[in-house]
Amino acid sequence: MALITVIGASGRQGIAQVSQALQAGYDVRAISRQDDPFAGYDIKGVDKVEVRPMDLYDTETFRPALEGSDYIFYTHPLQARADRAVLVGQVGAVAADLDVKRVVWNTSSWIPDRPGDAFTYAGNTAGINALWRSGAPGTVFGSVLFMDNLLTNWARPFIVNEDRYVYPHNPELHANWISLDDVAKFMLASLERPDMEGAWLNIGGPERLVGKQVAGFLSDKFGKPIKYDPCTPREFGDYLVSAAGDDMPAEAREEFAAGIAAFYEYNNTAPTKPFEVDMDHVYERFPELEGELEVMSDWINRQDWSESNHRPAFG
């Protein structure tokens, strides 16, 4: 079977990609500097996954990590926001030299279709251009907002311990939340699609929800009222920095928190509505996934919300 190499395999998104690729019958290589990147996760077939290290800031490590790959799944590290275009372009260049069949980049955020959008959105456009220019056959998905964020150590404790769903969305902001498993399914579905080579597509889940609706699903799950308690974007930035703990250098914390605050101020007011996805268009491109994507209530109900299952801030 073809080999998929997953860059960032030990992060939340990479773990979903590894799991879904194994379920689909692919051979999988995990790129991680951790000896056991899947500790604490129950993934069927993970004992067959080869693990190789790679340093995104050392291109000399790319070839030995990626050689032999048929496909590469790439997810950009959140804390390396400013280097988005440079890094994906470098991955693409090595992939092209190795004759990789497809590089699939999950941007973890919306991709604009016009100039002038700020923050990582403009970085996504620059990164797509860098990937195309690298010579690697590429597909890019703009996954707008993850259901799995609710399990992180900056969201879950409020829900479980304080009966509050805390997020920086204004109460009227609509969002197409998508599960990380479904993001991986899109990535896999694109591999044998010639029309998706050199193409990008924003993707989301099947429902467009506001905060009160998400809180309602959580209330149903826990059998008690969970209140939507929107925080300010600045508070949200501070929550992320606090949750990161020692994983984030002290000198980077203020800049990161301020960047997250500005990002969500923009999301709350942008006329382009970066968290909304035209799912009719998505289903036109991927009709086989219509009716297969997970709704928020189903995702919430199948999760383990115990302390042992909390997820880290980043990854």
Protein Blocks (a to p, Z undefined) as FASTA:
>chain_A
ZZdddehklbmklmmmmmmmmmnopacddddfbfblmgoiacehklmpccddddfklmkl
mmmmmgoiabdcddddfklmmmmmmmmmmmmmmmmmnopabdcddehiacdfbehiacjl
lmmmmmmmmmmmnopacdddddfbdfklmmpcklmmmmmmnopacdfbdfklccddddfk
lmmmmmmmmmmmmklgoiacddddfbdcdfklmmmmmmmmnopacddddddfklmmmmmm
mmnmmmlcfklmmmmmmmmmmmmmmmmmomnlpmbccfklmmmmmmmlgokaccfklmmm
mpcfbfklpccfbZZ
